[in-house]
Amino acid sequence: METPQEPALDRDSLLAKIAQISDEVGKVVVGQRYMVQRLLVGLFTGGHILLEGVPGLAKTLTVSTLARVLRLVFHRLQFTPDLLPSDLIGTMIYNQQKGSFEVRRGPIFANLILADEINRSPAKVQSALLEAMQEKQVTIGETTYMLDKPFLVLATQNPVEQEGTYPLPEAQVDRFMLKLYVDYPSKAEELEVMRRMADTNFVGDVQTVLGVEEIAAIGKLINQVNISESLEQYIIELIFATRRPQDYGMKDAVSYIQFGASPRATINLARAAKAMAFMAGRDYVLPEDIKEIAPDVLNHRIILTYEAEADGIRPRQVVERILATVAIAGR
């Protein structure tokens, strides 16, 4: 009897499979390659992602398709005002036949969790999700259960409808590695969407590209990506520029920034830059890797003042100004 072959875990084969992922997702979802790439950054580095965009931009479809391509367990949770923590993590139920309590695990026990419209759930549900995101574990009764690896929370927010919502606390927002703004498709992409949906026979079958073992192997390779001391210092300067912009010649930005990025931003920016370098086929980080991913890492971590909001200033504009101002040592 032949033993099943182990998945190919060498660097070149893994890079080839990463390149294939977007093509497989593209069989179902038109465009959204930026979103797919960032979702992979979060998955490979263990960072959670906050998605913001108006309804109908294929956020849910993209995540569910990606789960199929990666052979991961996927659960979609619709967050509503009447949702309870037990609906998320599970609860203890009484078994009359056995005369004892048993644990019924909730939908949080999966690899990919899509928390749809997360800001519609009350604080107690958000707190339950917080433990799972930070500790990769949940507590049911008096017992703590570790979650499967990989574990990634992808939460969506609707920027249009704010009635009946519970804004996420800053402490929880900071636990998301990236915040992505999902934009409308181009004219050509929307035309393709229309043609596909007009075809009632359209199926969009996808092939499995990666599995759990390969995702773990990619994570280990990303950890080995080299980042020079000058680029490490560059990351530090970027973060400190969000806290003390006047030290970097941006005195006019002082009145716009209420709170700068936390140390989590420093860690996540370095990890995300390494992932970007690896996915580009390099074992070293370039300044372009940092600059490309920095807005997604920093946008939700810079808290603006009322004056900034009154002047129509957005966090992304502040991040762009910082990236244009802060120089790399020795360059």
N, C-alpha and C positions, 0 to 999 in steps of 0.2 A: 504494500500500500504506500503510495507516494505521500510524502508530507507536504503540506501547503507551503508555497514559497513565501519567504519574508519580503515585505515591501522594500523597494529600493530606497535606501536612506543616504546615498552619497549626494554631495552638494549639487553636482550638475543635474542629476535626475530630479532632485527636488525643485531646483530653479525652473526646469522645463515644465514641471507640473504646475508650479505657481503661475507661469505664463499661460497655461492652458485653462486655468480656472475662469478667467474673465471671458474666454471664448465660450465655455460651457454655460455660464450664467447668461451670456448674450443670446443663447438660443431661446431663452424665455423672456429676458428683460432687455429692452432696447436702451442703449446708452448706459448711463450710471456707472461708468468704469471708475470714476473718481471715488464713488461711494464704495464700490467693491474693493478697491485697493486699500482704502482706509479701514474697512472692516477686517481685512486680512492683517493689517498692522496691529489692530487691537487683538485679534485672535492669536497671532503668533507671540505677542508680548504679554498676554494676559490682562489687557487693559479694556475697560468697559467704554461704551460709546453712546453718546447722546445725539439723536437725529432730530433735526428740526426742519419742517417743511410743510407746506399746505397739503391737504388731502389729495390723493390721486396721483402721487409721484412715484408709485411702485416701491415704496419703502418696505412694506411687508412682503411683497412678492420677491424683492431682491434678497431679503434675509432668508426666507423659506427656501428659495432656490439654491442659495449658497450652502445651506445646511444639507441639501440633497447632494450637491456636488462634493461636499466634504464628508459625507457619511456620518453626520452628527445627529444627535437627538435634539429636536427642535420643538419648543412649546411657545405658543403665542398667548399672551395674557392681556385681556382687555381690561384696563384699569378704569374703575367706575367709583363714584362716591360711596356706594354701599359695599365695596370690597372689604373683606376682613383679612387680617394677617394669616389666619388659618386657611383661607382660600388660596394663599400663595405658598406657604411652607408646609402645610399639612396639619394634622391634629391627632389627638388620641380618641379612639372610638371604642365603645364597649362591645365585646363579643359575648353574646348571651350563651352561646353553646359552650364556650370555654370558661366563661365566668371571669374574664380578665380584660384589661384594656390592651388594645393593639394600636400601633402607629399606622396611620394612613398618610403616606407621603404626598405632598402637594406637587404642582407642576414646576416648582423651582428646581426639582431634580431632573435636570437636562443639561445638555452642553451649551445650547444657544437659547437664550430667553429673550423674547421680544416683548418688552413692557410697553404696550401700545397706549399712548396718551397717559403717560405716567403721572402727569400733573393733575389728573382728575381723581386720584385716590387720596384719601386723608393721610395725615402725618403718621399715624400708627402703622399703616401699610408700608409707607415709604421707609420707616425705621426698620421694619422687618426685612425689607429688601437690602437695607444698608449693611446689615450684618453679613448677609450672603455675599454682597459685592466685595466687602473689605476682608472678611475672614475666610471666605470660601467655605462657609459652614452655616448650618442652621440649627436652632435648638427647638425641639418639640418635647413638651413636658419637662423632664429633668435630664434628657439625653441630647447630646450634641452629635449631629451627623455631618460628616464631610461630604462636600459636593463632588461630583465627578469632574475629571479634567479632560479636556479644557472646559472652563466655565466662563461664559461671556454674556453680559447683560447689554442688550441693545434697546435703549429706551427712546420712544418718539414723543415729540411735543408738537402740538398744533399752534403756530404763532398767531393764528387769526382769532379763534374763539377762546376768550379768556373767562367767560362767564361760567361760574360753577367749578373753577379750578383751584387747586392748592399749590401755589408756587413752591418749587423744590427749595429746601434750605441750602444755603451756600455750602455747608459742610458736605451735603450729599452731591451737589453739583461738582464739587472739587474732586470727588472720587471717580468721575468719568475721565478717562484718559484723553479722549477727543470729543469735541462737539462739531458735528458736521451740519452745514446748511445745505439742504438738498434743493436744488434749483429746478426750474422748468426745463423740459427737453428742448432741443433745437427744432427748427421747422422740419428738417429731414428726419429726425428721430421721431417726432410726433406723427409724421406721415406714415412711417413704418409701423408705429403703434396702431394707428387707425386701420391699416391694411391687415395686420395680424388679427386684431380683434373682430374685424369684419368677416374673417374666415372661421366659421363655426367648427371646422375640422382641425383647426390648429391645436397641436398638443404640446410641443416644446419639450421633448424628452431630453434629459441630460445624463451624462455619464459621471460616475464617481471618479474623482481625481485624487483626492488625498484622504487619509484616515487618521485616527487618533495618534498612532505611533509616529507617523510622518510629521504631523503637526508638532509633536513634542520634539522631534529631531530638529525641525526648523527653528524652534525656540532656542535650543542649545547652540545652534550655529550662529544665530543672531547675537547671543551673549558673547561670542568670540570675535565679533566684528570690532575692529580697532577704531578708537576715536582719539585723536591726538590731544596733547595737553592744551594746545592753543585753541582747539575747538571746544574742549571742555570749559576753558575760561570764557570763550565766546558765549556759551550757553548761560554761564553764571551772569555775565554782563547783561544779556538780554533780559533775564529774570529781574535783576536789580534795577534795570531801566524802567520796569513797570512799577517799581516801588518808589524810586527816587529819580524821576525823569529830569529834575533840575541838575543832577550831577552829570548828565549827558547832553547838556545844552538844549534841553527841551523844557524851558521854563513855562511856556504857554500851556504845556500839558499837565502841569501841576493841578490846575483848577478842574481838570477833567477826570483825574483818577482818584477815586476814593480809597480803594484798596488794590494793591498789586497782586501778582501771582504768588502762590504759596510754594514751599519747597517741593511739594508733589509735582509742580510744573517742571521743576528742574530735572527730577528723576524721569518723568514721563517724556520730556523733550529728548533726553539722551537716548532712552529706550526706543522711542519712535524713530529717531534719526538713524539708529543702527538698523532697524527693520527696513527703512526706506533704502539704505545702502545695500543691504543683503538682497532685497527684491530687485534691485538694479544690477545684481550680479557682482557686487564688489564686497571685499572683506575689510573695507575701511570707509569712514564717513567723510563726505565732502561738505563744505559750507552750504552747498545747494540743498543737500538733504535736510539740514536744519531749517533753512529758510522756507522750504516747501511745506514742511509739516508744522512749523511754529504757529501759524494762525489757528490751526485746528486744536493745538494744545493750549493756547493762551486765551482764545476768544471768550470762553466761559469763566475764566479765572480773574479777569480784570473787571472790577466793579467800578462803574462810572458814577460821577456825581450828577445831581439834578441839573447842574449847569450844562454838562455835556449833553444830557438828554434834550434840554431846551434848545441847544445849538445844533441838534441833529447829528451829534457825533456818536459813532458806533464803535464797539470794542475792536472790530477788525481794522478800522481806520487807525486806531491807536497802535495796534500791532504792526501795521504796515509802516507807520512813522518810525517806530522803534527799530524795525529791521533795516530801514533806510539810513538810520542815524548811527547805530552802534557798529563800530568797526571791529574786525578781527585783529588781534594783536600780531604785529609784525607784517601787516599787509597794508 
